[in-house]
Amino acid sequence: MAAGYDRVWRNARLITMKDGCYNVIPDGALAVRDDRLAFVGPEAALPAGEAAAVTDLEGRWVTPGLIDCHTHLVFGGDRADEFEQRLQGVPYAEIAKRGGGILSTVRHTRAETEASLTASAAARLAALTAEGVTTIEIKSGYGLDTASELKMLRVARALADTSPVRVRTTFLGAHALHPDYHGDQAAYIDLICREMLPAVAAEGLADATDAFCENIAFSLEETARVFEASLALGIPVKLHADQLTDGGGAALAARYGAMSADHVEYTSEAGVVAMAEAGTTAVLLPGAWYTLREEKLPPIALFRKHGVPMAVSTDCNPGSSPVLSLQTMISMACTSFRMTPEEALAGVTLHAARALGMADDLGSLEVGKLADFVVWDMASPASLAYWLGSLKPHQVVVGGRAR
């Protein structure tokens, strides 16, 4: 069976997610050569010959590896006490005045070493990989000075060396304004453009640059400056856009060819059209929506109407989305955002790969793509949305190697 292949998985039901649809192959097989898929199709069509190793999956389902395309996984400290305070009615502004909020995380993150940050992030990463995550994006943004932002990105890169997962890193220096720059936000944007970004580029630490464009964060003009500086260094961009208001963030992201616009609850139809024309993916984050008790749903119908791909992610962070289950986000995308199970699965596979600029290599079971896939004991493809974070993979394969 399968001459010239390193390994074959046979007797499988393949959920290929080609073109963002289930595209099930009921009696399928996968063959790997080096670290890529060399055959995906009906087992009966698999070329005859000998393979180095053959695994009988006994009719189990196989999906592409899951991709968590928006996280803030590296941080110091914990904000469970703030969560409790908010439940007791203390406004976020009051918590921030007391030294809480994002600046609390910044203080803790600055104080920790690379080793301690790596250890805590690795524990969180283990929870995600246990559910079938094979690729993850990790942002900086809790340093807000050059040394601390670089430290966070080095930790994110190091996780790829110690965990069986692909890691993409994103520089998010424009996440919040540190009190050192109170009253002079332009000076902080200057720091990002003239010092932070060049330092990040010099060490090759970021695969993308992000910013928080919102009335409580950075303006369209400030975000545009960051984008222009990033693109001049050859680093693509993405954006936290239109989470709290329709500030035109999604349209700005599209204008700069952003890989994704994330959150996008308040994005207008004009913004959706701009995203469609630019090929910008919408990244939906039901964990933050839930934790913040938001009521405004992302414009799912408009994304469908204009053909904007919809990714789904955990947004794992210590403040607004303390989430370590991408499977739960699949379910919430269906129950809260009214996506179909097929759309939600595409959101954590093919469209999540698009949001990271990796769709040529990941996100679907197709010949030539990297051999990242997950084997499941489940009743149907919809089971991943039906069970709330309780399905455990039978096997996870990254680059053709079972982990």
C-alpha positions, 0 to 999 in steps of 0.5 A, a space after each residue: 500500500 502507498 509506495 513512497 509514503 512515510 505513513 498512511 492513516 486509513 479507514 477514516 472519515 475525513 472532514 477535509 474543510 476544503 473551501 470552508 465546507 465539511 466535504 466529507 470523504 467517508 471511506 478515506 485515507 491520508 498519506 504523508 511524505 516528509 511533513 506534508 499531505 501527499 494523498 487525501 481521498 478515498 482509500 480505494 484510490 490510494 496507490 498500491 505499494 508499501 508504506 513505512 507505517 500504516 494506522 487503521 483509524 477504525 472509522 474515526 473522524 479526522 479534521 484539520 488541526 485546530 487553529 487558535 488565531 487570536 490569543 494573549 497567552 503570555 502574561 503575568 499575574 491574575 485578575 480573578 479578584 477583578 472578575 469578582 469585583 465586577 460581579 459585585 457591581 464595581 465599575 471597571 473604571 473604578 477598578 482601573 483607578 485602584 490600579 487594576 485593569 490592563 495596567 495591573 497585568 502590565 506591572 506583573 508582566 514587566 516584573 516577571 522573567 522570561 523563564 517564569 512567563 514561559 512556565 505559566 504560558 506553557 501551562 495554559 498552552 497545554 490546555 489548548 493543545 489537549 483539545 486539538 489545537 496545533 497552531 496558535 497565535 500569541 500577541 504581546 501588548 502587556 509590556 508597553 515598553 521596548 524591553 518588555 514587549 521584546 521579552 513577551 515575544 521571545 517567550 512566545 517564540 520559545 513556546 514553539 521549541 518546547 510544545 508540539 504546536 506551531 506558534 505565530 507571534 504578533 506585536 501589539 505595542 499599541 494595546 494601551 497607553 501606559 501612565 508614563 505617557 498620560 497626556 502625550 499619546 502621540 509620543 507613545 506612538 512615536 516610540 512604537 514606530 521609531 523604537 519598538 517596531 524596528 527592534 522587533 523587526 531586527 530580532 525577527 520576533 513578529 509575524 504580524 503587528 496588531 493595534 487596539 483601535 477604539 475610543 478608549 485606546 488608539 485613534 484611526 490616525 494613530 493606528 494608521 501610523 503604526 500600520 505604515 511603520 510596520 508595513 515599511 518593515 515588511 511586517 503584515 498587519 491585523 487589528 482589534 476593530 469595532 469592538 465597542 463602537 463602530 469607529 471605522 476600524 474594520 475599514 481602516 484594516 481593509 485599507 491597509 490589507 490587514 489579514 484580519 479584523 478582530 472582534 468587529 461586533 459594531 462593524 457597519 456594512 460599509 466596513 464589511 464590504 471593505 473587508 470583502 474587497 480586501 480579503 480581510 478575515 473577520 475573527 469572532 471572539 465569543 469568549 470576550 463577548 460573553 465575559 463582558 456581557 455584551 449584547 451587540 452581536 457581530 454582523 454575521 448575516 452581512 459577513 455571509 452576504 458579502 463573502 467575508 471569511 469568519 474565524 473563531 478564537 479564544 482571545 485568551 487573556 486575563 481580563 476580558 476572556 480567560 478562556 482555555 477551550 477553543 472547543 467551547 468557543 466553537 459551541 458558543 459561536 453557534 449558540 451565541 453568534 448563530 453560526 452553523 457548526 460547519 461555519 464554526 469548524 471552518 472558523 477554527 481551521 481554514 478561516 483561522 489559517 487565513 487570519 494568520 496568512 497561512 491558508 496555503 499551508 494549513 486549515 484543510 486536508 489537501 495534498 501539499 498542505 502541512 500534515 496537521 490533523 486531529 482524529 476524533 471519536 465522535 458521532 458526527 462533525 457537529 459533535 465539536 459544536 454540540 459538546 461543550 469542550 468535552 471531546 478529547 482527541 484520539 490522536 493529534 498529528 503535527 507535521 506528520 508526527 503523532 504528538 
